[in-house]
């Protein structure tokens, strides 16, 4: 539990990092801060003194406290050669490969790398951004958090831009910021997944998509697009959506329910990623069915998981290390071109083409299914 003075300190510091106070703008007099936070004069003084000592604010006798200009420390930052990488996760799935590609580029160019993880949670993202702004970094590589939802931390990014710290976004991006970004063509990827199954004769295809990340909504868009192009009717009940918080429950429960209905059982699944595809393979087996004889499954990302199971997974390729390396090189180019965010207008974003990797988890719809 925070003490009163640490709460006041963190609130003032957070407002500075979000850009509510510009350099040399008044933060408040002692009496104004007393009224705003409803704490003792001693508490206010202790919080203010620590913020002064840490370089966040400065005092003017008889006038109050003012926001310090931390951008004045730019020459110090440029000599430190530090880069921050913020990802949703870093210890599993495809994230180690992306980070490995980025770290190699940064370290080959003499930069130290600090990696932060948001766990795809906006409050954790806020903590990561505050940690980044409390330190001094030359540039940032960021994977957005819950990119399909309104983001409460946009002010932090605007302040990063105001401070002239260059950044790129990977895997997704916040559209309102229009940042330089390195992403997959997720719409085309979802279309290719679905098109493959339709061409194999499947009609009852269930699409399972994570809808709090923009990748999921775009892959769902591709799923719908493929059905339209193929002229195959699609029931709204054939789309299952879930969130970060429900990813371990909703897809599994929904698939079990649908597989129990033998008269209307799906014959194929389009999965948001390979992790989900392998989990649903287990569900199919639990129901005494087999892949691909009874149910065809297509994943996304071509992760190490796609070849880790007995049935090798048909999936969509993801550049992984290359995406990380290319994004890292662009961050360095922006840093070395004076490090101003205006330079982003001269830097091209990259959308990696999607390609289907065919293996053994999808097969032609059986004749018995066609007659059913």
ChimeraX attribute file (.defattr): number of C-alpha atoms within 10 A of each C-alpha:
attribute: neighborCount
match mode: 1-to-1
recipient: residues
	/A:1	5
	/A:2	8
	/A:3	9
	/A:4	17
	/A:5	20
	/A:6	16
	/A:7	15
	/A:8	22
	/A:9	19
	/A:10	16
	/A:11	13
	/A:12	21
	/A:13	20
	/A:14	20
	/A:15	15
	/A:16	22
	/A:17	24
	/A:18	21
	/A:19	18
	/A:20	16
	/A:21	19
	/A:22	18
	/A:23	18
	/A:24	13
	/A:25	14
	/A:26	18
	/A:27	23
	/A:28	16
	/A:29	16
	/A:30	17
	/A:31	11
	/A:32	12
	/A:33	21
	/A:34	17
	/A:35	11
	/A:36	11
	/A:37	15
	/A:38	13
	/A:39	14
	/A:40	13
	/A:41	12
	/A:42	11
	/A:43	20
	/A:44	21
	/A:45	15
	/A:46	16
	/A:47	19
	/A:48	23
	/A:49	16
	/A:50	15
	/A:51	19
	/A:52	17
	/A:53	10
	/A:54	11
	/A:55	14
	/A:56	20
	/A:57	25
	/A:58	20
	/A:59	18
	/A:60	10
	/A:61	6
	/A:62	8
	/A:63	11
	/A:64	16
	/A:65	21
	/A:66	21
	/A:67	24
	/A:68	22
	/A:69	16
	/A:70	15
	/A:71	15
	/A:72	11
	/A:73	10
	/A:74	16
	/A:75	9
	/A:76	13
	/A:77	16
	/A:78	17
	/A:79	9
	/A:80	14
	/A:81	19
	/A:82	20
	/A:83	26
	/A:84	23
	/A:85	24
	/A:86	25
	/A:87	25
	/A:88	19
	/A:89	17
	/A:90	19
	/A:91	11
	/A:92	8
	/A:93	16
	/A:94	21
	/A:95	17
	/A:96	16
	/A:97	21
	/A:98	23
	/A:99	24
	/A:100	15
	/A:101	19
	/A:102	25
	/A:103	23
	/A:104	17
	/A:105	18
	/A:106	20
	/A:107	14
	/A:108	9
	/A:109	12
	/A:110	12
	/A:111	17
	/A:112	15
	/A:113	19
	/A:114	14
	/A:115	16
	/A:116	21
	/A:117	20
	/A:118	22
	/A:119	16
	/A:120	20
	/A:121	15
	/A:122	17
	/A:123	14
	/A:124	16
	/A:125	25
	/A:126	18
	/A:127	15
	/A:128	20
	/A:129	23
	/A:130	18
	/A:131	14
	/A:132	21
	/A:133	20
	/A:134	16
	/A:135	11
	/A:136	21
	/A:137	22
	/A:138	25
	/A:139	27
	/A:140	24
	/A:141	24
	/A:142	23
	/A:143	25
	/A:144	24
	/A:145	27
	/A:146	26
	/A:147	22
	/A:148	20
	/A:149	12
	/A:150	11
	/A:151	15
	/A:152	11
	/A:153	15
	/A:154	15
	/A:155	15
	/A:156	21
	/A:157	18
	/A:158	15
	/A:159	19
	/A:160	22
	/A:161	16
	/A:162	15
	/A:163	19
	/A:164	20
	/A:165	24
	/A:166	30
	/A:167	30
	/A:168	22
	/A:169	24
	/A:170	24
	/A:171	25
	/A:172	21
	/A:173	25
	/A:174	21
	/A:175	9
	/A:176	9
	/A:177	11
	/A:178	12
	/A:179	20
	/A:180	22
	/A:181	24
	/A:182	23
	/A:183	20
	/A:184	22
	/A:185	20
	/A:186	26
	/A:187	21
	/A:188	21
	/A:189	28
	/A:190	33
	/A:191	23
	/A:192	23
	/A:193	31
	/A:194	30
	/A:195	20
	/A:196	19
	/A:197	25
	/A:198	21
	/A:199	13
	/A:200	15
	/A:201	18
	/A:202	24
	/A:203	18
	/A:204	19
	/A:205	24
	/A:206	25
	/A:207	24
	/A:208	26
	/A:209	27
	/A:210	25
	/A:211	22
	/A:212	20
	/A:213	21
	/A:214	21
	/A:215	26
	/A:216	25
	/A:217	21
	/A:218	21
	/A:219	31
	/A:220	29
	/A:221	17
	/A:222	23
	/A:223	28
	/A:224	21
	/A:225	19
	/A:226	23
	/A:227	18
	/A:228	12
	/A:229	10
	/A:230	12
	/A:231	10
	/A:232	14
	/A:233	11
	/A:234	16
	/A:235	10
	/A:236	9
	/A:237	9
	/A:238	15
	/A:239	16
	/A:240	18
	/A:241	20
	/A:242	17
	/A:243	17
	/A:244	14
	/A:245	11
	/A:246	12
	/A:247	14
	/A:248	13
	/A:249	11
	/A:250	16
	/A:251	24
	/A:252	17
	/A:253	11
	/A:254	13
	/A:255	19
	/A:256	16
	/A:257	11
	/A:258	16
	/A:259	18
	/A:260	11
	/A:261	10
	/A:262	8
	/A:263	9
	/A:264	11
	/A:265	18
	/A:266	21
	/A:267	25
	/A:268	27
	/A:269	26
	/A:270	27
	/A:271	29
	/A:272	25
	/A:273	23
	/A:274	26
	/A:275	18
	/A:276	21
	/A:277	25
	/A:278	22
	/A:279	13
	/A:280	19
	/A:281	22
	/A:282	15
	/A:283	19
	/A:284	21
	/A:285	12
	/A:286	11
	/A:287	11
	/A:288	9
	/A:289	15
	/A:290	17
	/A:291	20
	/A:292	20
	/A:293	14
	/A:294	18
	/A:295	24
	/A:296	27
	/A:297	27
	/A:298	33
	/A:299	28
	/A:300	28
	/A:301	25
	/A:302	22
	/A:303	23
	/A:304	12
	/A:305	17
	/A:306	26
	/A:307	15
	/A:308	11
	/A:309	11
	/A:310	9
	/A:311	17
	/A:312	16
	/A:313	30
	/A:314	26
	/A:315	30
	/A:316	25
	/A:317	19
	/A:318	24
	/A:319	19
	/A:320	21
	/A:321	20
	/A:322	16
	/A:323	23
	/A:324	25
	/A:325	22
	/A:326	15
	/A:327	28
	/A:328	27
	/A:329	15
	/A:330	22
	/A:331	28
	/A:332	21
	/A:333	15
	/A:334	24
	/A:335	23
	/A:336	14
	/A:337	12
	/A:338	14
	/A:339	22
	/A:340	17
	/A:341	20
	/A:342	13
	/A:343	15
	/A:344	19
	/A:345	11
	/A:346	9
	/A:347	15
	/A:348	12
	/A:349	19
	/A:350	16
	/A:351	14
	/A:352	17
	/A:353	14
	/A:354	22
	/A:355	17
	/A:356	20
	/A:357	17
	/A:358	15
	/A:359	15
	/A:360	17
	/A:361	24
	/A:362	26
	/A:363	22
	/A:364	16
	/A:365	22
	/A:366	15
	/A:367	9
	/A:368	7
	/A:369	13
	/A:370	10
	/A:371	6
	/A:372	7
